[in-house]
Amino acid sequence: MASPSPNLRARHTSPSDSPPSKSTTPTTKLISQEDRTRISLLDIIRLLAGLILLSSSLSWFITGDSLLWGYRPALTRPARRGPISLTDTELAAYDGSNPSLPIYVAINGSIYDVSVSPHFYGPGGSYSFFAGRDATRAYVTGCFDEDLTPDLRGVEEMFMSVDGDEEEKKETKEEKREGKLRLERERRVARKKVRDTVRGWEKMFDGGKDGKYFWVGRVKREEGWEERLGPVRELCKKARDGRPKRGKEGATS
């Protein structure tokens, strides 16, 4: 049998016909780059966990009491009680000092459960003076030291203008009549502002189905209870100082 020709043997042993080196082929380089840039499932989980932690931290820092930007799942919301009826004396027991009782605040005779925020309304909280009482007047005037009472008599004056520093002059009958009518108009407008202010606070505490605070009942009082509190209270200093001033032409500022 004839031996293979030298040319044929050379063709079989040519470097060009030998398998390429694994370390130098373009395909191997591409695979190597893909391995380095591939994101694993563990990387995705770590990224999501970091984003959740960041969101929860920002929510707590901004809202002060929620890790979920105010959202409260049904399982975490306290059971709704009510409707209940408490006297002012009975309401005082729900100030957070007894951990077995919910924390209640009241405004305009309506009672709201604020147990979800003991750091605000519980003992030592920044708004603990509201707990266990109806402090409607303080919600309007902002005088939290002396106006923690439901008595709103005369509080509308804080929205009524007072005469500025002007010389007294003798008024005619017509001017007196106009002044009386203007005073009546101002009082009507002022009373509406009081009602709107109170209503705004009521809406805040009555958060609805998904709200953290909710209505539970009413304060039980006898008819004419305000008159039994004594004389009409004077406006606190903060409310007096904030009254608008009336100029010489009857305009307010």
TIBA-447755 format. One line per field, with one value per residue: residue number from 1; residue in three letters; x, y, z of N, C-alpha, C in turn. Coordinates in pm, whole numbers, always signed. Layout:
REM TIBA-447755
resi = NUM	...
resn = ALA	...
nu = X	...
nv = Y	...
nw = Z	...
cau = X	...
cav = Y	...
caw = Z	...
cu = X	...
cv = Y	...
cw = Z	...
END
This chain:
REM TIBA-447755
resi = 1	2	3	4	5	6	7	8	9	10	11	12	13	14	15	16	17	18	19	20	21	22	23	24	25	26	27	28	29	30	31	32	33	34	35	36	37	38	39	40	41	42	43	44	45	46	47	48	49	50	51	52	53	54	55	56	57	58	59	60	61	62	63	64	65	66	67	68	69	70	71	72	73	74	75	76	77	78	79	80	81	82	83	84	85	86	87	88	89	90	91	92	93	94	95	96	97	98	99	100	101	102	103	104	105	106	107	108	109	110	111	112	113	114	115	116	117	118	119	120	121	122	123	124	125	126	127	128	129	130	131	132	133	134	135	136	137	138	139	140	141	142	143	144	145	146	147	148	149	150	151	152	153	154	155	156	157	158	159	160	161	162	163	164	165	166	167	168	169	170	171	172	173	174	175	176	177	178	179	180	181	182	183	184	185	186	187	188	189	190	191	192	193	194	195	196	197	198	199	200	201	202	203	204	205	206	207	208	209	210	211	212	213	214	215	216	217	218	219	220	221	222	223	224	225	226	227	228	229	230	231	232	233	234	235	236	237	238	239	240	241	242	243	244	245	246	247	248	249	250	251	252	253
resn = MET	ALA	SER	PRO	SER	PRO	ASN	LEU	ARG	ALA	ARG	HIS	THR	SER	PRO	SER	ASP	SER	PRO	PRO	SER	LYS	SER	THR	THR	PRO	THR	THR	LYS	LEU	ILE	SER	GLN	GLU	ASP	ARG	THR	ARG	ILE	SER	LEU	LEU	ASP	ILE	ILE	ARG	LEU	LEU	ALA	GLY	LEU	ILE	LEU	LEU	SER	SER	SER	LEU	SER	TRP	PHE	ILE	THR	GLY	ASP	SER	LEU	LEU	TRP	GLY	TYR	ARG	PRO	ALA	LEU	THR	ARG	PRO	ALA	ARG	ARG	GLY	PRO	ILE	SER	LEU	THR	ASP	THR	GLU	LEU	ALA	ALA	TYR	ASP	GLY	SER	ASN	PRO	SER	LEU	PRO	ILE	TYR	VAL	ALA	ILE	ASN	GLY	SER	ILE	TYR	ASP	VAL	SER	VAL	SER	PRO	HIS	PHE	TYR	GLY	PRO	GLY	GLY	SER	TYR	SER	PHE	PHE	ALA	GLY	ARG	ASP	ALA	THR	ARG	ALA	TYR	VAL	THR	GLY	CYS	PHE	ASP	GLU	ASP	LEU	THR	PRO	ASP	LEU	ARG	GLY	VAL	GLU	GLU	MET	PHE	MET	SER	VAL	ASP	GLY	ASP	GLU	GLU	GLU	LYS	LYS	GLU	THR	LYS	GLU	GLU	LYS	ARG	GLU	GLY	LYS	LEU	ARG	LEU	GLU	ARG	GLU	ARG	ARG	VAL	ALA	ARG	LYS	LYS	VAL	ARG	ASP	THR	VAL	ARG	GLY	TRP	GLU	LYS	MET	PHE	ASP	GLY	GLY	LYS	ASP	GLY	LYS	TYR	PHE	TRP	VAL	GLY	ARG	VAL	LYS	ARG	GLU	GLU	GLY	TRP	GLU	GLU	ARG	LEU	GLY	PRO	VAL	ARG	GLU	LEU	CYS	LYS	LYS	ALA	ARG	ASP	GLY	ARG	PRO	LYS	ARG	GLY	LYS	GLU	GLY	ALA	THR	SER
nu = +86	+54	+233	+117	+133	+391	+290	+26	+49	+154	-52	-235	-110	-88	-66	-284	-494	-523	-706	-847	-709	-857	-844	-822	-1017	-1283	-1545	-1518	-1424	-1654	-1841	-1716	-1737	-2016	-2058	-1947	-2120	-2372	-2676	-2769	-3035	-3018	-2891	-3097	-3287	-3148	-3130	-3403	-3470	-3311	-3423	-3682	-3620	-3508	-3730	-3910	-3767	-3758	-4034	-4097	-3940	-4054	-4337	-4352	-4481	-4532	-4440	-4519	-4599	-4837	-5028	-5234	-5262	-5548	-5520	-5351	-5481	-5650	-5926	-6247	-6437	-6758	-7080	-7005	-7088	-6984	-6939	-6783	-6625	-6595	-6462	-6209	-6063	-5952	-5694	-5454	-5299	-5371	-5280	-5450	-5671	-5809	-5683	-5839	-5950	-6144	-6354	-6567	-6769	-6756	-6604	-6286	-6074	-5739	-5546	-5346	-5133	-4956	-4719	-4763	-5009	-5017	-4899	-4648	-4627	-4614	-4863	-5015	-5178	-5420	-5546	-5805	-5997	-6227	-6118	-6198	-6197	-5927	-5826	-5915	-5821	-5551	-5432	-5294	-5246	-5436	-5688	-5810	-6081	-6427	-6577	-6698	-6797	-6796	-6556	-6549	-6477	-6209	-6176	-6286	-6262	-6080	-6087	-5839	-5559	-5703	-5840	-6103	-6432	-6733	-7013	-7269	-7627	-7676	-7422	-7377	-7577	-7489	-7248	-7336	-7469	-7251	-7099	-7265	-7258	-6987	-6972	-7127	-6975	-6741	-6826	-6879	-6619	-6516	-6670	-6581	-6312	-6327	-6455	-6256	-6064	-6215	-6240	-5977	-5934	-6131	-6062	-6177	-6233	-5975	-5822	-5597	-5694	-6021	-6377	-6562	-6776	-6992	-6969	-7140	-7367	-7565	-7846	-7783	-7533	-7313	-7371	-7349	-7084	-7001	-6914	-6868	-6567	-6265	-6080	-5776	-5434	-5286	-5488	-5613	-5409	-5388	-5605	-5766	-5706	-5904	-5920	-5945	-6134	-6297	-6197	-6034	-5728
nv = -120	+217	+482	+779	+1092	+1338	+1599	+1572	+1483	+1711	+1885	+1789	+1835	+2102	+2421	+2582	+2412	+2307	+2283	+2583	+2788	+2790	+3015	+3230	+3261	+3455	+3385	+3270	+3486	+3651	+3497	+3501	+3771	+3791	+3632	+3790	+4011	+3916	+3922	+3787	+3601	+3638	+3886	+4052	+4019	+4132	+4398	+4475	+4445	+4641	+4873	+4862	+4887	+5145	+5299	+5250	+5362	+5635	+5686	+5656	+5861	+6089	+6074	+6010	+5807	+5584	+5307	+5257	+5475	+5580	+5393	+5137	+4806	+4587	+4396	+4514	+4728	+4868	+4711	+4837	+5021	+5084	+5234	+5446	+5599	+5844	+6026	+6344	+6301	+6022	+5994	+6087	+5873	+5751	+5828	+5717	+5640	+5400	+5099	+4900	+5015	+5191	+5489	+5794	+6092	+6392	+6605	+6872	+6725	+6474	+6156	+6014	+5744	+5721	+5539	+5420	+5589	+5618	+5744	+6004	+6080	+5942	+5903	+6138	+6203	+6431	+6547	+6479	+6619	+6642	+6401	+6199	+6396	+6659	+6903	+7120	+7403	+7472	+7360	+7545	+7800	+7755	+7776	+7584	+7556	+7687	+7656	+7402	+7285	+7214	+7438	+7676	+7928	+8264	+8240	+8308	+8569	+8593	+8598	+8831	+9174	+9437	+9777	+9993	+10201	+10481	+10808	+10877	+10949	+11133	+10955	+10955	+10879	+10729	+10629	+10473	+10283	+10159	+10059	+9872	+9688	+9606	+9479	+9263	+9125	+9059	+8892	+8674	+8578	+8518	+8316	+8117	+8066	+7953	+7717	+7596	+7556	+7375	+7165	+7094	+6979	+6763	+6612	+6535	+6360	+6170	+5938	+5768	+5449	+5339	+5492	+5588	+5695	+5702	+5753	+5688	+5739	+5949	+6231	+6239	+6470	+6693	+6898	+7245	+7249	+7416	+7666	+7599	+7598	+7841	+8195	+8349	+8270	+8462	+8561	+8393	+8508	+8464	+8434	+8684	+8858	+8790	+8893	+9058	+9397	+9691	+9960	+10320	+10353	+10143	+9913	+9594	+9447
nw = +0	-79	+69	+239	+75	+117	+106	+178	+440	+553	+521	+706	+940	+963	+1122	+1087	+1077	+1325	+1642	+1773	+2034	+2358	+2512	+2348	+2159	+2000	+2068	+2318	+2464	+2456	+2599	+2842	+2912	+2934	+3159	+3356	+3360	+3410	+3598	+3894	+4058	+4328	+4342	+4248	+4448	+4664	+4574	+4563	+4833	+4946	+4833	+4945	+5217	+5217	+5133	+5346	+5557	+5482	+5484	+5758	+5862	+5746	+5789	+6057	+6197	+6044	+5842	+5593	+5439	+5542	+5474	+5600	+5648	+5674	+5877	+6058	+6162	+6443	+6614	+6549	+6774	+6910	+6828	+7108	+7424	+7631	+7935	+8011	+8235	+8235	+7995	+8054	+8150	+7934	+7852	+7788	+7999	+8111	+7993	+7906	+7800	+7517	+7350	+7354	+7191	+7184	+6992	+6948	+7067	+6947	+6962	+6909	+6816	+6881	+6925	+6777	+6768	+7009	+7074	+7015	+7141	+7378	+7725	+7792	+7527	+7246	+7200	+7415	+7588	+7466	+7494	+7628	+7666	+7566	+7377	+7219	+7197	+7219	+6985	+6803	+6889	+6940	+7183	+7394	+7661	+7823	+7708	+7699	+7664	+7587	+7547	+7339	+7345	+7257	+7120	+6856	+6835	+6791	+6521	+6449	+6362	+6527	+6638	+6511	+6611	+6639	+6650	+6875	+6774	+6749	+6672	+6426	+6418	+6194	+6133	+6361	+6326	+6088	+6182	+6367	+6201	+6048	+6243	+6307	+6065	+6055	+6276	+6199	+5986	+6125	+6301	+6117	+6031	+6263	+6273	+6035	+6094	+6309	+6173	+5995	+6165	+6256	+6023	+5990	+6206	+6162	+5974	+5788	+5619	+5577	+5741	+6007	+6242	+6392	+6419	+6716	+6882	+7088	+7312	+7614	+7719	+7918	+7826	+7788	+7902	+7857	+7977	+8241	+8283	+8365	+8346	+8018	+7859	+7838	+7548	+7482	+7506	+7269	+7079	+7099	+7020	+6756	+6624	+6350	+6243	+6225	+6005	+5964	+5767	+5797	+5688	+5712	+5830
cau = +0	+139	+232	+63	+231	+437	+202	-97	+82	+176	-182	-301	-39	-75	-117	-415	-598	-530	-815	-805	-691	-977	-824	-804	-1126	-1382	-1663	-1484	-1421	-1792	-1899	-1653	-1798	-2152	-2051	-1918	-2230	-2499	-2735	-2830	-3158	-2979	-2865	-3228	-3347	-3075	-3168	-3540	-3468	-3253	-3522	-3788	-3566	-3494	-3865	-3965	-3695	-3805	-4171	-4097	-3880	-4144	-4469	-4334	-4544	-4572	-4337	-4582	-4653	-4974	-5117	-5246	-5338	-5661	-5479	-5276	-5565	-5721	-6068	-6328	-6533	-6859	-7070	-7005	-7133	-6910	-6940	-6648	-6551	-6560	-6365	-6076	-5992	-5894	-5584	-5332	-5230	-5406	-5250	-5558	-5776	-5767	-5661	-5943	-5959	-6278	-6366	-6705	-6857	-6729	-6490	-6206	-5972	-5605	-5458	-5237	-5023	-4929	-4604	-4816	-5119	-4999	-4821	-4519	-4632	-4619	-5002	-5081	-5276	-5550	-5601	-5899	-6080	-6276	-6045	-6234	-6157	-5782	-5803	-5945	-5736	-5410	-5382	-5303	-5229	-5553	-5816	-5843	-6221	-6518	-6654	-6667	-6866	-6714	-6429	-6554	-6420	-6071	-6181	-6352	-6165	-6086	-6049	-5699	-5531	-5760	-5903	-6247	-6512	-6875	-7081	-7410	-7716	-7656	-7295	-7396	-7656	-7401	-7151	-7404	-7489	-7120	-7062	-7345	-7205	-6858	-6992	-7173	-6860	-6649	-6879	-6857	-6477	-6500	-6725	-6493	-6191	-6362	-6483	-6128	-6006	-6297	-6204	-5846	-5944	-6218	-5986	-6247	-6209	-5833	-5753	-5542	-5784	-6159	-6484	-6616	-6899	-7020	-6963	-7276	-7382	-7702	-7878	-7744	-7409	-7219	-7402	-7305	-6939	-6975	-6913	-6799	-6422	-6197	-5986	-5638	-5348	-5251	-5605	-5634	-5305	-5404	-5726	-5739	-5727	-5989	-5868	-6040	-6240	-6374	-6131	-5958	-5596
cav = +0	+336	+573	+913	+1185	+1440	+1717	+1539	+1484	+1849	+1948	+1743	+1886	+2248	+2496	+2641	+2311	+2266	+2352	+2713	+2794	+2834	+3145	+3337	+3271	+3562	+3330	+3253	+3619	+3698	+3423	+3549	+3901	+3767	+3581	+3900	+4108	+3849	+3955	+3668	+3618	+3692	+4029	+4118	+4019	+4231	+4531	+4502	+4461	+4773	+4976	+4857	+4944	+5289	+5357	+5244	+5460	+5767	+5699	+5679	+5992	+6195	+6067	+6004	+5693	+5482	+5253	+5232	+5600	+5600	+5280	+5042	+4685	+4560	+4318	+4597	+4834	+4824	+4683	+4956	+5009	+5187	+5368	+5451	+5725	+5868	+6160	+6401	+6235	+5888	+6009	+6114	+5747	+5703	+5921	+5642	+5598	+5260	+5032	+4809	+5096	+5271	+5632	+5871	+6238	+6436	+6741	+6908	+6620	+6346	+6085	+5946	+5652	+5754	+5442	+5381	+5685	+5646	+5833	+6140	+6109	+5872	+5974	+6188	+6238	+6575	+6593	+6404	+6704	+6625	+6269	+6185	+6516	+6735	+7029	+7187	+7545	+7480	+7332	+7667	+7914	+7720	+7797	+7451	+7559	+7735	+7638	+7260	+7278	+7213	+7562	+7763	+8057	+8383	+8217	+8366	+8704	+8591	+8623	+8960	+9283	+9536	+9910	+10027	+10323	+10598	+10900	+10858	+11058	+11122	+10895	+10988	+10764	+10646	+10559	+10370	+10175	+10088	+9987	+9756	+9592	+9551	+9388	+9141	+9051	+9004	+8782	+8559	+8526	+8462	+8188	+8019	+8029	+7860	+7589	+7538	+7510	+7253	+7061	+7050	+6886	+6642	+6534	+6477	+6248	+6068	+5904	+5677	+5306	+5307	+5590	+5535	+5739	+5683	+5793	+5576	+5773	+6087	+6270	+6251	+6592	+6739	+7023	+7363	+7224	+7528	+7769	+7551	+7617	+7972	+8307	+8330	+8282	+8563	+8506	+8381	+8613	+8433	+8463	+8830	+8924	+8757	+8951	+9159	+9537	+9770	+10096	+10432	+10343	+10022	+9798	+9512	+9409
caw = +0	-93	+185	+207	+21	+214	+106	+253	+582	+595	+530	+828	+1059	+950	+1238	+1058	+1096	+1467	+1715	+1830	+2180	+2428	+2575	+2250	+2062	+2025	+2136	+2461	+2524	+2471	+2711	+2965	+2943	+2980	+3296	+3446	+3364	+3439	+3729	+3951	+4133	+4459	+4324	+4236	+4582	+4743	+4527	+4609	+4979	+4974	+4799	+5046	+5342	+5197	+5131	+5481	+5640	+5445	+5530	+5903	+5889	+5701	+5854	+6201	+6262	+5948	+5754	+5463	+5387	+5588	+5446	+5710	+5612	+5763	+5993	+6153	+6217	+6563	+6597	+6572	+6883	+6906	+6889	+7253	+7483	+7755	+7990	+8014	+8344	+8189	+7885	+8110	+8175	+7808	+7820	+7759	+8122	+8133	+7866	+7866	+7740	+7400	+7370	+7286	+7195	+7142	+6939	+6920	+7116	+6881	+7020	+6808	+6865	+6830	+6992	+6690	+6783	+7151	+7088	+7005	+7233	+7505	+7828	+7745	+7386	+7217	+7204	+7522	+7655	+7400	+7521	+7738	+7686	+7452	+7383	+7094	+7196	+7194	+6843	+6728	+6929	+6947	+7320	+7450	+7806	+7896	+7637	+7683	+7703	+7472	+7549	+7224	+7357	+7240	+7051	+6723	+6838	+6742	+6377	+6427	+6365	+6635	+6591	+6524	+6688	+6573	+6744	+6893	+6718	+6780	+6558	+6402	+6428	+6075	+6149	+6463	+6266	+5996	+6263	+6425	+6094	+6012	+6351	+6291	+5951	+6094	+6370	+6121	+5913	+6224	+6348	+6009	+6035	+6375	+6231	+5933	+6162	+6381	+6074	+5941	+6262	+6257	+5905	+6012	+6298	+6104	+5853	+5698	+5631	+5583	+5825	+6132	+6348	+6349	+6510	+6794	+6954	+7126	+7453	+7667	+7799	+7936	+7757	+7863	+7975	+7845	+8075	+8372	+8294	+8421	+8251	+7890	+7873	+7757	+7451	+7528	+7450	+7131	+6995	+7100	+6940	+6614	+6566	+6246	+6282	+6137	+5987	+5977	+5668	+5821	+5627	+5805	+5783
cu = +87	+125	+178	+171	+272	+345	+77	-70	+99	+43	-252	-238	-21	-132	-253	-528	-611	-639	-767	-794	-816	-964	-820	-921	-1221	-1503	-1638	-1479	-1561	-1860	-1843	-1711	-1940	-2154	-2030	-2036	-2364	-2546	-2808	-2958	-3129	-2951	-2997	-3295	-3279	-3115	-3308	-3545	-3411	-3350	-3635	-3742	-3553	-3630	-3925	-3899	-3742	-3949	-4177	-4043	-3977	-4276	-4460	-4395	-4582	-4453	-4388	-4651	-4801	-5068	-5116	-5328	-5444	-5618	-5408	-5360	-5639	-5868	-6149	-6431	-6640	-6984	-7082	-7055	-7066	-6934	-6798	-6563	-6507	-6455	-6223	-5996	-5919	-5782	-5452	-5258	-5259	-5384	-5358	-5673	-5723	-5746	-5764	-5914	-6099	-6271	-6512	-6802	-6837	-6601	-6420	-6099	-5838	-5501	-5336	-5116	-4997	-4810	-4645	-4914	-5108	-4918	-4683	-4518	-4649	-4760	-5081	-5188	-5414	-5620	-5696	-5986	-6127	-6215	-6073	-6185	-6008	-5750	-5825	-5846	-5588	-5349	-5397	-5286	-5359	-5688	-5852	-5984	-6308	-6596	-6609	-6733	-6767	-6587	-6428	-6491	-6276	-6064	-6247	-6251	-6187	-6041	-5901	-5681	-5581	-5831	-6054	-6322	-6659	-6947	-7225	-7494	-7696	-7527	-7305	-7473	-7569	-7298	-7212	-7427	-7358	-7076	-7138	-7294	-7072	-6875	-7040	-7057	-6762	-6697	-6864	-6712	-6450	-6550	-6635	-6365	-6216	-6386	-6354	-6059	-6084	-6262	-6068	-5853	-6033	-6159	-6056	-6201	-6062	-5754	-5702	-5622	-5928	-6255	-6536	-6744	-6908	-7001	-7105	-7285	-7530	-7723	-7843	-7615	-7311	-7243	-7356	-7154	-6903	-6973	-6838	-6650	-6369	-6105	-5847	-5552	-5315	-5366	-5631	-5534	-5321	-5527	-5691	-5775	-5812	-5934	-5978	-6158	-6322	-6311	-6051	-5825	-5543
cv = +122	+426	+709	+1005	+1285	+1559	+1694	+1539	+1625	+1920	+1912	+1802	+2036	+2319	+2552	+2542	+2266	+2343	+2480	+2704	+2851	+2975	+3259	+3351	+3383	+3511	+3316	+3387	+3673	+3630	+3472	+3683	+3884	+3716	+3693	+3996	+4046	+3884	+3832	+3702	+3678	+3841	+4107	+4128	+4123	+4373	+4568	+4524	+4597	+4886	+4980	+4919	+5095	+5356	+5359	+5347	+5602	+5789	+5728	+5817	+6104	+6194	+6062	+5882	+5580	+5440	+5236	+5356	+5619	+5486	+5182	+4922	+4654	+4486	+4401	+4708	+4784	+4801	+4807	+4929	+5115	+5144	+5361	+5588	+5741	+6010	+6215	+6336	+6096	+5893	+6027	+5988	+5696	+5796	+5850	+5596	+5452	+5184	+4937	+4883	+5168	+5416	+5708	+6020	+6274	+6579	+6763	+6796	+6485	+6285	+6006	+5859	+5687	+5660	+5405	+5473	+5717	+5739	+5980	+6172	+6035	+5954	+6014	+6227	+6387	+6632	+6521	+6487	+6697	+6497	+6272	+6306	+6573	+6874	+7113	+7331	+7559	+7450	+7457	+7778	+7883	+7743	+7666	+7447	+7593	+7707	+7492	+7234	+7272	+7343	+7655	+7899	+8171	+8363	+8279	+8505	+8707	+8616	+8757	+9072	+9375	+9670	+9933	+10153	+10444	+10684	+10873	+10978	+11031	+11072	+10943	+10862	+10669	+10565	+10449	+10251	+10091	+10005	+9861	+9647	+9525	+9450	+9256	+9057	+8984	+8885	+8657	+8493	+8458	+8328	+8079	+7974	+7932	+7722	+7520	+7485	+7379	+7138	+7007	+6951	+6756	+6553	+6467	+6353	+6136	+6028	+5810	+5533	+5273	+5405	+5528	+5582	+5722	+5719	+5672	+5611	+5920	+6107	+6297	+6372	+6630	+6871	+7142	+7347	+7341	+7634	+7728	+7566	+7753	+8080	+8273	+8358	+8398	+8494	+8498	+8484	+8588	+8467	+8613	+8899	+8898	+8817	+9055	+9298	+9608	+9912	+10200	+10419	+10215	+9899	+9722	+9474	+9293
cw = +0	+27	+144	+159	+127	+219	+188	+402	+632	+611	+659	+952	+1054	+1071	+1213	+1080	+1239	+1538	+1780	+1982	+2245	+2483	+2476	+2153	+2098	+2100	+2284	+2532	+2549	+2589	+2842	+3008	+2994	+3123	+3395	+3461	+3398	+3580	+3780	+4025	+4271	+4452	+4317	+4372	+4671	+4704	+4576	+4759	+5018	+4945	+4901	+5177	+5331	+5201	+5271	+5573	+5610	+5494	+5679	+5937	+5855	+5776	+6005	+6267	+6166	+5862	+5611	+5408	+5421	+5560	+5562	+5664	+5716	+5889	+6098	+6214	+6340	+6535	+6633	+6680	+6866	+6832	+7042	+7297	+7618	+7804	+7986	+8122	+8302	+8079	+7937	+8135	+8051	+7761	+7794	+7883	+8157	+8001	+7819	+7798	+7616	+7439	+7286	+7295	+7149	+7090	+6899	+6959	+7051	+6938	+6910	+6876	+6799	+6889	+6909	+6704	+6930	+7172	+7072	+7118	+7367	+7603	+7776	+7599	+7365	+7219	+7313	+7593	+7589	+7442	+7641	+7763	+7554	+7462	+7258	+7088	+7164	+7048	+6758	+6760	+6925	+7084	+7398	+7602	+7878	+7831	+7612	+7735	+7578	+7457	+7436	+7235	+7345	+7160	+6912	+6718	+6786	+6591	+6345	+6447	+6484	+6578	+6613	+6608	+6610	+6677	+6752	+6835	+6750	+6655	+6547	+6417	+6310	+6085	+6254	+6406	+6171	+6072	+6324	+6320	+6054	+6117	+6340	+6175	+5988	+6187	+6297	+6047	+6009	+6275	+6242	+6007	+6149	+6335	+6129	+5996	+6235	+6284	+6014	+6034	+6267	+6138	+5923	+6100	+6243	+5970	+5759	+5718	+5651	+5670	+5954	+6252	+6300	+6461	+6584	+6869	+6989	+7276	+7501	+7759	+7807	+7861	+7847	+7941	+7968	+7951	+8215	+8392	+8352	+8314	+8123	+7910	+7788	+7658	+7512	+7454	+7304	+7037	+6989	+7010	+6791	+6549	+6460	+6297	+6177	+6126	+5996	+5882	+5685	+5761	+5732	+5743	+5863
END
